[in-house]
């Protein structure tokens, strides 16, 4: 089962000082980063860039994670329901 974690990278800073939030999806020790449309300022994250402090941003990211889980669930059900030849 995959794990999800919102991440912010220091090197993804825009000119206005905000950072893009990505969602790290890890499964079988392989990770991919899915960019979101959410941007945060330095005040909204911890100084080590590991945690988002703003609860409204966390809620928005949680909604995106739920969407990703639903997509993966549908894909796995399609794969299971296909007949093997």
TADANOR-V227567 format. One record per pair of residues at least 24 apart in sequence whose C-alpha atoms are under 7 Angstrom apart, sorted by the first residue. I is the first residue (numbers start at 0). GAP is how many residues later the second one is. D is the distance in Angstrom with one decimal. If there is no record, write none. Layout:
# TADANOR-V227567
I_GAP_D ; I_GAP_D
This chain:
# TADANOR-V227567
0_26_6.4 ; 1_24_5.3 ; 1_25_4.5 ; 2_24_6.6 ; 6_43_6.8 ; 7_41_6.0 ; 16_24_6.6
